[in-house]
Amino acid sequence: MDLEARSLQPSIKASLLAKLREYKSDLNNVKSELKRISAPNARQATREELLESGMADTLAVS
């Protein structure tokens, strides 16, 4: 896709390459989010994170 965009006219090429960079960035964000969510201990880590924030709130009040 990148090669095809580079071979086009300069007026079209710039916008297509910008879109391509944006799509690649979005894809990488989705991949990293998927890895984070599908980690073996993701639920446990999320639970602990929530409990820790609750503990911090309790300590701040007392």
CHARMM internal coordinates of N, CA and C (Angstrom, degrees):
IC EDIT
DIST 1 N 1 CA 1.4440
DIST 1 CA 1 C 1.5312
ANGL 1 N 1 CA 1 C 110.01
DIST 1 C 2 N 1.3145
ANGL 1 CA 1 C 2 N 114.53
DIHE 1 N 1 CA 1 C 2 N -41.80
DIST 2 N 2 CA 1.4603
ANGL 1 C 2 N 2 CA 120.52
DIHE 1 CA 1 C 2 N 2 CA 179.66
DIST 2 CA 2 C 1.5274
ANGL 2 N 2 CA 2 C 110.52
DIHE 1 C 2 N 2 CA 2 C -63.07
DIST 2 C 3 N 1.3118
ANGL 2 CA 2 C 3 N 116.05
DIHE 2 N 2 CA 2 C 3 N -42.65
DIST 3 N 3 CA 1.4679
ANGL 2 C 3 N 3 CA 120.14
DIHE 2 CA 2 C 3 N 3 CA -179.70
DIST 3 CA 3 C 1.5232
ANGL 3 N 3 CA 3 C 111.71
DIHE 2 C 3 N 3 CA 3 C -64.96
DIST 3 C 4 N 1.3208
ANGL 3 CA 3 C 4 N 116.29
DIHE 3 N 3 CA 3 C 4 N -40.23
DIST 4 N 4 CA 1.4609
ANGL 3 C 4 N 4 CA 119.74
DIHE 3 CA 3 C 4 N 4 CA 179.40
DIST 4 CA 4 C 1.5252
ANGL 4 N 4 CA 4 C 110.86
DIHE 3 C 4 N 4 CA 4 C -63.69
DIST 4 C 5 N 1.3234
ANGL 4 CA 4 C 5 N 116.32
DIHE 4 N 4 CA 4 C 5 N -42.42
DIST 5 N 5 CA 1.4665
ANGL 4 C 5 N 5 CA 120.33
DIHE 4 CA 4 C 5 N 5 CA -178.98
DIST 5 CA 5 C 1.5236
ANGL 5 N 5 CA 5 C 111.07
DIHE 4 C 5 N 5 CA 5 C -65.91
DIST 5 C 6 N 1.3043
ANGL 5 CA 5 C 6 N 117.08
DIHE 5 N 5 CA 5 C 6 N -36.01
DIST 6 N 6 CA 1.4674
ANGL 5 C 6 N 6 CA 120.74
DIHE 5 CA 5 C 6 N 6 CA -178.70
DIST 6 CA 6 C 1.5283
ANGL 6 N 6 CA 6 C 112.43
DIHE 5 C 6 N 6 CA 6 C -68.95
DIST 6 C 7 N 1.3282
ANGL 6 CA 6 C 7 N 116.80
DIHE 6 N 6 CA 6 C 7 N -22.98
DIST 7 N 7 CA 1.4618
ANGL 6 C 7 N 7 CA 119.43
DIHE 6 CA 6 C 7 N 7 CA -177.46
DIST 7 CA 7 C 1.5334
ANGL 7 N 7 CA 7 C 112.86
DIHE 6 C 7 N 7 CA 7 C -88.54
DIST 7 C 8 N 1.3188
ANGL 7 CA 7 C 8 N 118.07
DIHE 7 N 7 CA 7 C 8 N -0.36
DIST 8 N 8 CA 1.4655
ANGL 7 C 8 N 8 CA 121.46
DIHE 7 CA 7 C 8 N 8 CA -178.82
DIST 8 CA 8 C 1.5241
ANGL 8 N 8 CA 8 C 111.58
DIHE 7 C 8 N 8 CA 8 C -85.02
DIST 8 C 9 N 1.3148
ANGL 8 CA 8 C 9 N 114.91
DIHE 8 N 8 CA 8 C 9 N 175.20
DIST 9 N 9 CA 1.4662
ANGL 8 C 9 N 9 CA 121.04
DIHE 8 CA 8 C 9 N 9 CA 178.34
DIST 9 CA 9 C 1.5281
ANGL 9 N 9 CA 9 C 109.70
DIHE 8 C 9 N 9 CA 9 C -63.74
DIST 9 C 10 N 1.3208
ANGL 9 CA 9 C 10 N 117.07
DIHE 9 N 9 CA 9 C 10 N 147.25
DIST 10 N 10 CA 1.4749
ANGL 9 C 10 N 10 CA 120.58
DIHE 9 CA 9 C 10 N 10 CA -177.02
DIST 10 CA 10 C 1.5262
ANGL 10 N 10 CA 10 C 114.26
DIHE 9 C 10 N 10 CA 10 C -55.40
DIST 10 C 11 N 1.3211
ANGL 10 CA 10 C 11 N 117.81
DIHE 10 N 10 CA 10 C 11 N -35.42
DIST 11 N 11 CA 1.4657
ANGL 10 C 11 N 11 CA 119.87
DIHE 10 CA 10 C 11 N 11 CA -178.43
DIST 11 CA 11 C 1.5311
ANGL 11 N 11 CA 11 C 111.56
DIHE 10 C 11 N 11 CA 11 C -65.77
DIST 11 C 12 N 1.2996
ANGL 11 CA 11 C 12 N 117.06
DIHE 11 N 11 CA 11 C 12 N -35.05
DIST 12 N 12 CA 1.4673
ANGL 11 C 12 N 12 CA 121.82
DIHE 11 CA 11 C 12 N 12 CA -179.74
DIST 12 CA 12 C 1.5251
ANGL 12 N 12 CA 12 C 110.35
DIHE 11 C 12 N 12 CA 12 C -87.56
DIST 12 C 13 N 1.3063
ANGL 12 CA 12 C 13 N 115.57
DIHE 12 N 12 CA 12 C 13 N -35.59
DIST 13 N 13 CA 1.4616
ANGL 12 C 13 N 13 CA 121.82
DIHE 12 CA 12 C 13 N 13 CA -174.00
DIST 13 CA 13 C 1.5249
ANGL 13 N 13 CA 13 C 112.40
DIHE 12 C 13 N 13 CA 13 C -58.37
DIST 13 C 14 N 1.3062
ANGL 13 CA 13 C 14 N 117.73
DIHE 13 N 13 CA 13 C 14 N -44.24
DIST 14 N 14 CA 1.4654
ANGL 13 C 14 N 14 CA 121.03
DIHE 13 CA 13 C 14 N 14 CA -175.96
DIST 14 CA 14 C 1.5241
ANGL 14 N 14 CA 14 C 111.81
DIHE 13 C 14 N 14 CA 14 C -60.61
DIST 14 C 15 N 1.3159
ANGL 14 CA 14 C 15 N 116.66
DIHE 14 N 14 CA 14 C 15 N -45.94
DIST 15 N 15 CA 1.4699
ANGL 14 C 15 N 15 CA 118.74
DIHE 14 CA 14 C 15 N 15 CA -178.14
DIST 15 CA 15 C 1.5232
ANGL 15 N 15 CA 15 C 111.43
DIHE 14 C 15 N 15 CA 15 C -69.18
DIST 15 C 16 N 1.3229
ANGL 15 CA 15 C 16 N 117.01
DIHE 15 N 15 CA 15 C 16 N -38.50
DIST 16 N 16 CA 1.4597
ANGL 15 C 16 N 16 CA 119.11
DIHE 15 CA 15 C 16 N 16 CA -179.96
DIST 16 CA 16 C 1.5263
ANGL 16 N 16 CA 16 C 111.75
DIHE 15 C 16 N 16 CA 16 C -68.50
DIST 16 C 17 N 1.3107
ANGL 16 CA 16 C 17 N 117.69
DIHE 16 N 16 CA 16 C 17 N -38.85
DIST 17 N 17 CA 1.4629
ANGL 16 C 17 N 17 CA 120.34
DIHE 16 CA 16 C 17 N 17 CA 178.06
DIST 17 CA 17 C 1.5274
ANGL 17 N 17 CA 17 C 111.07
DIHE 16 C 17 N 17 CA 17 C -66.87
DIST 17 C 18 N 1.3218
ANGL 17 CA 17 C 18 N 116.83
DIHE 17 N 17 CA 17 C 18 N -35.26
DIST 18 N 18 CA 1.4671
ANGL 17 C 18 N 18 CA 120.19
DIHE 17 CA 17 C 18 N 18 CA 176.66
DIST 18 CA 18 C 1.5287
ANGL 18 N 18 CA 18 C 110.44
DIHE 17 C 18 N 18 CA 18 C -65.10
DIST 18 C 19 N 1.3264
ANGL 18 CA 18 C 19 N 116.63
DIHE 18 N 18 CA 18 C 19 N -44.14
DIST 19 N 19 CA 1.4646
ANGL 18 C 19 N 19 CA 120.34
DIHE 18 CA 18 C 19 N 19 CA 177.51
DIST 19 CA 19 C 1.5215
ANGL 19 N 19 CA 19 C 110.60
DIHE 18 C 19 N 19 CA 19 C -62.86
DIST 19 C 20 N 1.3141
ANGL 19 CA 19 C 20 N 116.41
DIHE 19 N 19 CA 19 C 20 N -40.63
DIST 20 N 20 CA 1.4564
ANGL 19 C 20 N 20 CA 121.01
DIHE 19 CA 19 C 20 N 20 CA -179.62
DIST 20 CA 20 C 1.5314
ANGL 20 N 20 CA 20 C 110.72
DIHE 19 C 20 N 20 CA 20 C -62.50
DIST 20 C 21 N 1.3282
ANGL 20 CA 20 C 21 N 117.29
DIHE 20 N 20 CA 20 C 21 N -42.56
DIST 21 N 21 CA 1.4673
ANGL 20 C 21 N 21 CA 120.54
DIHE 20 CA 20 C 21 N 21 CA 177.39
DIST 21 CA 21 C 1.5243
ANGL 21 N 21 CA 21 C 110.64
DIHE 20 C 21 N 21 CA 21 C -62.49
DIST 21 C 22 N 1.3264
ANGL 21 CA 21 C 22 N 116.11
DIHE 21 N 21 CA 21 C 22 N -40.31
DIST 22 N 22 CA 1.4648
ANGL 21 C 22 N 22 CA 120.20
DIHE 21 CA 21 C 22 N 22 CA 179.01
DIST 22 CA 22 C 1.5258
ANGL 22 N 22 CA 22 C 110.81
DIHE 21 C 22 N 22 CA 22 C -64.51
DIST 22 C 23 N 1.3254
ANGL 22 CA 22 C 23 N 117.09
DIHE 22 N 22 CA 22 C 23 N -43.31
DIST 23 N 23 CA 1.4622
ANGL 22 C 23 N 23 CA 121.10
DIHE 22 CA 22 C 23 N 23 CA 179.20
DIST 23 CA 23 C 1.5245
ANGL 23 N 23 CA 23 C 111.24
DIHE 22 C 23 N 23 CA 23 C -63.87
DIST 23 C 24 N 1.3241
ANGL 23 CA 23 C 24 N 116.86
DIHE 23 N 23 CA 23 C 24 N -40.29
DIST 24 N 24 CA 1.4662
ANGL 23 C 24 N 24 CA 120.24
DIHE 23 CA 23 C 24 N 24 CA 178.34
DIST 24 CA 24 C 1.5219
ANGL 24 N 24 CA 24 C 110.51
DIHE 23 C 24 N 24 CA 24 C -63.86
DIST 24 C 25 N 1.3082
ANGL 24 CA 24 C 25 N 116.70
DIHE 24 N 24 CA 24 C 25 N -41.14
DIST 25 N 25 CA 1.4565
ANGL 24 C 25 N 25 CA 121.34
DIHE 24 CA 24 C 25 N 25 CA 178.59
DIST 25 CA 25 C 1.5268
ANGL 25 N 25 CA 25 C 110.71
DIHE 24 C 25 N 25 CA 25 C -63.60
DIST 25 C 26 N 1.3285
ANGL 25 CA 25 C 26 N 116.79
DIHE 25 N 25 CA 25 C 26 N -45.32
DIST 26 N 26 CA 1.4588
ANGL 25 C 26 N 26 CA 121.08
DIHE 25 CA 25 C 26 N 26 CA 178.18
DIST 26 CA 26 C 1.5264
ANGL 26 N 26 CA 26 C 110.93
DIHE 25 C 26 N 26 CA 26 C -60.63
DIST 26 C 27 N 1.3206
ANGL 26 CA 26 C 27 N 116.55
DIHE 26 N 26 CA 26 C 27 N -42.17
DIST 27 N 27 CA 1.4593
ANGL 26 C 27 N 27 CA 121.01
DIHE 26 CA 26 C 27 N 27 CA 179.56
DIST 27 CA 27 C 1.5268
ANGL 27 N 27 CA 27 C 110.60
DIHE 26 C 27 N 27 CA 27 C -62.54
DIST 27 C 28 N 1.3104
ANGL 27 CA 27 C 28 N 117.14
DIHE 27 N 27 CA 27 C 28 N -43.47
DIST 28 N 28 CA 1.4639
ANGL 27 C 28 N 28 CA 120.36
DIHE 27 CA 27 C 28 N 28 CA 178.57
DIST 28 CA 28 C 1.5246
ANGL 28 N 28 CA 28 C 111.38
DIHE 27 C 28 N 28 CA 28 C -64.47
DIST 28 C 29 N 1.3255
ANGL 28 CA 28 C 29 N 117.11
DIHE 28 N 28 CA 28 C 29 N -37.46
DIST 29 N 29 CA 1.4685
ANGL 28 C 29 N 29 CA 120.45
DIHE 28 CA 28 C 29 N 29 CA 177.04
DIST 29 CA 29 C 1.5225
ANGL 29 N 29 CA 29 C 111.18
DIHE 28 C 29 N 29 CA 29 C -64.33
DIST 29 C 30 N 1.3185
ANGL 29 CA 29 C 30 N 116.75
DIHE 29 N 29 CA 29 C 30 N -41.98
DIST 30 N 30 CA 1.4644
ANGL 29 C 30 N 30 CA 120.84
DIHE 29 CA 29 C 30 N 30 CA 179.05
DIST 30 CA 30 C 1.5253
ANGL 30 N 30 CA 30 C 110.03
DIHE 29 C 30 N 30 CA 30 C -65.10
DIST 30 C 31 N 1.3226
ANGL 30 CA 30 C 31 N 116.71
DIHE 30 N 30 CA 30 C 31 N -42.26
DIST 31 N 31 CA 1.4670
ANGL 30 C 31 N 31 CA 120.28
DIHE 30 CA 30 C 31 N 31 CA 179.26
DIST 31 CA 31 C 1.5236
ANGL 31 N 31 CA 31 C 111.46
DIHE 30 C 31 N 31 CA 31 C -61.39
DIST 31 C 32 N 1.3180
ANGL 31 CA 31 C 32 N 117.04
DIHE 31 N 31 CA 31 C 32 N -44.97
DIST 32 N 32 CA 1.4633
ANGL 31 C 32 N 32 CA 119.39
DIHE 31 CA 31 C 32 N 32 CA -178.92
DIST 32 CA 32 C 1.5271
ANGL 32 N 32 CA 32 C 111.12
DIHE 31 C 32 N 32 CA 32 C -67.95
DIST 32 C 33 N 1.3161
ANGL 32 CA 32 C 33 N 117.40
DIHE 32 N 32 CA 32 C 33 N -37.34
DIST 33 N 33 CA 1.4675
ANGL 32 C 33 N 33 CA 120.85
DIHE 32 CA 32 C 33 N 33 CA 177.21
DIST 33 CA 33 C 1.5259
ANGL 33 N 33 CA 33 C 110.38
DIHE 32 C 33 N 33 CA 33 C -65.30
DIST 33 C 34 N 1.3146
ANGL 33 CA 33 C 34 N 117.06
DIHE 33 N 33 CA 33 C 34 N -40.50
DIST 34 N 34 CA 1.4598
ANGL 33 C 34 N 34 CA 121.29
DIHE 33 CA 33 C 34 N 34 CA 178.10
DIST 34 CA 34 C 1.5230
ANGL 34 N 34 CA 34 C 110.73
DIHE 33 C 34 N 34 CA 34 C -63.30
DIST 34 C 35 N 1.3084
ANGL 34 CA 34 C 35 N 117.21
DIHE 34 N 34 CA 34 C 35 N -42.74
DIST 35 N 35 CA 1.4653
ANGL 34 C 35 N 35 CA 120.25
DIHE 34 CA 34 C 35 N 35 CA 177.39
DIST 35 CA 35 C 1.5181
ANGL 35 N 35 CA 35 C 110.80
DIHE 34 C 35 N 35 CA 35 C -61.51
DIST 35 C 36 N 1.3257
ANGL 35 CA 35 C 36 N 116.04
DIHE 35 N 35 CA 35 C 36 N -42.15
DIST 36 N 36 CA 1.4616
ANGL 35 C 36 N 36 CA 120.09
DIHE 35 CA 35 C 36 N 36 CA -179.19
DIST 36 CA 36 C 1.5224
ANGL 36 N 36 CA 36 C 111.17
DIHE 35 C 36 N 36 CA 36 C -64.09
DIST 36 C 37 N 1.3143
ANGL 36 CA 36 C 37 N 116.35
DIHE 36 N 36 CA 36 C 37 N -43.93
DIST 37 N 37 CA 1.4596
ANGL 36 C 37 N 37 CA 120.93
DIHE 36 CA 36 C 37 N 37 CA -177.28
DIST 37 CA 37 C 1.5194
ANGL 37 N 37 CA 37 C 111.70
DIHE 36 C 37 N 37 CA 37 C -71.10
DIST 37 C 38 N 1.3229
ANGL 37 CA 37 C 38 N 117.21
DIHE 37 N 37 CA 37 C 38 N -38.35
DIST 38 N 38 CA 1.4554
ANGL 37 C 38 N 38 CA 120.15
DIHE 37 CA 37 C 38 N 38 CA -174.32
DIST 38 CA 38 C 1.5234
ANGL 38 N 38 CA 38 C 113.45
DIHE 37 C 38 N 38 CA 38 C -90.74
DIST 38 C 39 N 1.3163
ANGL 38 CA 38 C 39 N 117.78
DIHE 38 N 38 CA 38 C 39 N 9.48
DIST 39 N 39 CA 1.4586
ANGL 38 C 39 N 39 CA 120.77
DIHE 38 CA 38 C 39 N 39 CA 176.76
DIST 39 CA 39 C 1.5267
ANGL 39 N 39 CA 39 C 108.78
DIHE 38 C 39 N 39 CA 39 C -61.69
DIST 39 C 40 N 1.3396
ANGL 39 CA 39 C 40 N 117.49
DIHE 39 N 39 CA 39 C 40 N 146.29
DIST 40 N 40 CA 1.4704
ANGL 39 C 40 N 40 CA 120.44
DIHE 39 CA 39 C 40 N 40 CA -175.88
DIST 40 CA 40 C 1.5218
ANGL 40 N 40 CA 40 C 114.01
DIHE 39 C 40 N 40 CA 40 C -55.09
DIST 40 C 41 N 1.2968
ANGL 40 CA 40 C 41 N 117.45
DIHE 40 N 40 CA 40 C 41 N -38.43
DIST 41 N 41 CA 1.4636
ANGL 40 C 41 N 41 CA 120.34
DIHE 40 CA 40 C 41 N 41 CA -177.61
DIST 41 CA 41 C 1.5189
ANGL 41 N 41 CA 41 C 112.32
DIHE 40 C 41 N 41 CA 41 C -106.68
DIST 41 C 42 N 1.3083
ANGL 41 CA 41 C 42 N 116.68
DIHE 41 N 41 CA 41 C 42 N 27.06
DIST 42 N 42 CA 1.4641
ANGL 41 C 42 N 42 CA 120.05
DIHE 41 CA 41 C 42 N 42 CA -175.94
DIST 42 CA 42 C 1.5232
ANGL 42 N 42 CA 42 C 111.52
DIHE 41 C 42 N 42 CA 42 C -61.99
DIST 42 C 43 N 1.3107
ANGL 42 CA 42 C 43 N 116.62
DIHE 42 N 42 CA 42 C 43 N -43.85
DIST 43 N 43 CA 1.4702
ANGL 42 C 43 N 43 CA 118.82
DIHE 42 CA 42 C 43 N 43 CA -179.15
DIST 43 CA 43 C 1.5199
ANGL 43 N 43 CA 43 C 111.15
DIHE 42 C 43 N 43 CA 43 C -65.93
DIST 43 C 44 N 1.3331
ANGL 43 CA 43 C 44 N 115.68
DIHE 43 N 43 CA 43 C 44 N -42.73
DIST 44 N 44 CA 1.4593
ANGL 43 C 44 N 44 CA 119.35
DIHE 43 CA 43 C 44 N 44 CA 179.45
DIST 44 CA 44 C 1.5225
ANGL 44 N 44 CA 44 C 110.67
DIHE 43 C 44 N 44 CA 44 C -64.48
DIST 44 C 45 N 1.3246
ANGL 44 CA 44 C 45 N 116.51
DIHE 44 N 44 CA 44 C 45 N -42.04
DIST 45 N 45 CA 1.4623
ANGL 44 C 45 N 45 CA 120.36
DIHE 44 CA 44 C 45 N 45 CA 179.69
DIST 45 CA 45 C 1.5252
ANGL 45 N 45 CA 45 C 110.45
DIHE 44 C 45 N 45 CA 45 C -64.02
DIST 45 C 46 N 1.3226
ANGL 45 CA 45 C 46 N 116.89
DIHE 45 N 45 CA 45 C 46 N -40.75
DIST 46 N 46 CA 1.4613
ANGL 45 C 46 N 46 CA 120.80
DIHE 45 CA 45 C 46 N 46 CA 178.66
DIST 46 CA 46 C 1.5211
ANGL 46 N 46 CA 46 C 110.46
DIHE 45 C 46 N 46 CA 46 C -64.51
DIST 46 C 47 N 1.3233
ANGL 46 CA 46 C 47 N 116.10
DIHE 46 N 46 CA 46 C 47 N -42.30
DIST 47 N 47 CA 1.4623
ANGL 46 C 47 N 47 CA 120.81
DIHE 46 CA 46 C 47 N 47 CA 179.22
DIST 47 CA 47 C 1.5283
ANGL 47 N 47 CA 47 C 110.31
DIHE 46 C 47 N 47 CA 47 C -61.64
DIST 47 C 48 N 1.3381
ANGL 47 CA 47 C 48 N 115.64
DIHE 47 N 47 CA 47 C 48 N -46.20
DIST 48 N 48 CA 1.4592
ANGL 47 C 48 N 48 CA 119.48
DIHE 47 CA 47 C 48 N 48 CA 179.68
DIST 48 CA 48 C 1.5258
ANGL 48 N 48 CA 48 C 111.49
DIHE 47 C 48 N 48 CA 48 C -63.40
DIST 48 C 49 N 1.3193
ANGL 48 CA 48 C 49 N 115.34
DIHE 48 N 48 CA 48 C 49 N -37.82
DIST 49 N 49 CA 1.4624
ANGL 48 C 49 N 49 CA 119.43
DIHE 48 CA 48 C 49 N 49 CA 178.60
DIST 49 CA 49 C 1.5254
ANGL 49 N 49 CA 49 C 110.72
DIHE 48 C 49 N 49 CA 49 C -63.04
DIST 49 C 50 N 1.3288
ANGL 49 CA 49 C 50 N 116.38
DIHE 49 N 49 CA 49 C 50 N -41.92
DIST 50 N 50 CA 1.4623
ANGL 49 C 50 N 50 CA 120.20
DIHE 49 CA 49 C 50 N 50 CA 178.55
DIST 50 CA 50 C 1.5234
ANGL 50 N 50 CA 50 C 111.05
DIHE 49 C 50 N 50 CA 50 C -66.31
DIST 50 C 51 N 1.3297
ANGL 50 CA 50 C 51 N 115.83
DIHE 50 N 50 CA 50 C 51 N -41.87
DIST 51 N 51 CA 1.4580
ANGL 50 C 51 N 51 CA 119.15
DIHE 50 CA 50 C 51 N 51 CA 179.44
DIST 51 CA 51 C 1.5231
ANGL 51 N 51 CA 51 C 111.19
DIHE 50 C 51 N 51 CA 51 C -65.31
DIST 51 C 52 N 1.3315
ANGL 51 CA 51 C 52 N 116.44
DIHE 51 N 51 CA 51 C 52 N -39.39
DIST 52 N 52 CA 1.4602
ANGL 51 C 52 N 52 CA 119.68
DIHE 51 CA 51 C 52 N 52 CA 178.81
DIST 52 CA 52 C 1.5252
ANGL 52 N 52 CA 52 C 111.01
DIHE 51 C 52 N 52 CA 52 C -63.29
DIST 52 C 53 N 1.3137
ANGL 52 CA 52 C 53 N 117.13
DIHE 52 N 52 CA 52 C 53 N -40.38
DIST 53 N 53 CA 1.4640
ANGL 52 C 53 N 53 CA 119.03
DIHE 52 CA 52 C 53 N 53 CA 179.27
DIST 53 CA 53 C 1.5239
ANGL 53 N 53 CA 53 C 110.12
DIHE 52 C 53 N 53 CA 53 C -67.17
DIST 53 C 54 N 1.3195
ANGL 53 CA 53 C 54 N 117.30
DIHE 53 N 53 CA 53 C 54 N -34.77
DIST 54 N 54 CA 1.4533
ANGL 53 C 54 N 54 CA 121.01
DIHE 53 CA 53 C 54 N 54 CA 175.69
DIST 54 CA 54 C 1.5114
ANGL 54 N 54 CA 54 C 111.97
DIHE 53 C 54 N 54 CA 54 C -66.23
DIST 54 C 55 N 1.3266
ANGL 54 CA 54 C 55 N 115.96
DIHE 54 N 54 CA 54 C 55 N -39.45
DIST 55 N 55 CA 1.4615
ANGL 54 C 55 N 55 CA 120.80
DIHE 54 CA 54 C 55 N 55 CA 177.69
DIST 55 CA 55 C 1.5242
ANGL 55 N 55 CA 55 C 110.44
DIHE 54 C 55 N 55 CA 55 C -65.37
DIST 55 C 56 N 1.3138
ANGL 55 CA 55 C 56 N 116.52
DIHE 55 N 55 CA 55 C 56 N -39.39
DIST 56 N 56 CA 1.4631
ANGL 55 C 56 N 56 CA 120.36
DIHE 55 CA 55 C 56 N 56 CA 179.27
DIST 56 CA 56 C 1.5241
ANGL 56 N 56 CA 56 C 109.98
DIHE 55 C 56 N 56 CA 56 C -63.20
DIST 56 C 57 N 1.3376
ANGL 56 CA 56 C 57 N 116.43
DIHE 56 N 56 CA 56 C 57 N -39.46
DIST 57 N 57 CA 1.4639
ANGL 56 C 57 N 57 CA 120.15
DIHE 56 CA 56 C 57 N 57 CA 178.16
DIST 57 CA 57 C 1.5254
ANGL 57 N 57 CA 57 C 110.66
DIHE 56 C 57 N 57 CA 57 C -64.84
DIST 57 C 58 N 1.3259
ANGL 57 CA 57 C 58 N 116.73
DIHE 57 N 57 CA 57 C 58 N -40.81
DIST 58 N 58 CA 1.4577
ANGL 57 C 58 N 58 CA 121.39
DIHE 57 CA 57 C 58 N 58 CA 179.85
DIST 58 CA 58 C 1.5188
ANGL 58 N 58 CA 58 C 110.79
DIHE 57 C 58 N 58 CA 58 C -64.49
DIST 58 C 59 N 1.3296
ANGL 58 CA 58 C 59 N 116.31
DIHE 58 N 58 CA 58 C 59 N -43.25
DIST 59 N 59 CA 1.4637
ANGL 58 C 59 N 59 CA 120.21
DIHE 58 CA 58 C 59 N 59 CA -179.97
DIST 59 CA 59 C 1.5201
ANGL 59 N 59 CA 59 C 111.73
DIHE 58 C 59 N 59 CA 59 C -66.96
DIST 59 C 60 N 1.3014
ANGL 59 CA 59 C 60 N 117.15
DIHE 59 N 59 CA 59 C 60 N -33.96
DIST 60 N 60 CA 1.4608
ANGL 59 C 60 N 60 CA 120.89
DIHE 59 CA 59 C 60 N 60 CA -179.06
DIST 60 CA 60 C 1.5267
ANGL 60 N 60 CA 60 C 110.99
DIHE 59 C 60 N 60 CA 60 C -69.07
DIST 60 C 61 N 1.3271
ANGL 60 CA 60 C 61 N 117.00
DIHE 60 N 60 CA 60 C 61 N -32.97
DIST 61 N 61 CA 1.4581
ANGL 60 C 61 N 61 CA 121.41
DIHE 60 CA 60 C 61 N 61 CA -178.09
DIST 61 CA 61 C 1.5202
ANGL 61 N 61 CA 61 C 110.80
DIHE 60 C 61 N 61 CA 61 C -74.13
DIST 61 C 62 N 1.3264
ANGL 61 CA 61 C 62 N 117.55
DIHE 61 N 61 CA 61 C 62 N -39.64
DIST 62 N 62 CA 1.4696
ANGL 61 C 62 N 62 CA 120.45
DIHE 61 CA 61 C 62 N 62 CA -174.90
DIST 62 CA 62 C 1.4838
ANGL 62 N 62 CA 62 C 114.09
DIHE 61 C 62 N 62 CA 62 C -82.61
END
COOR INIT
IC SEED 1 N 1 CA 1 C
IC BUILD
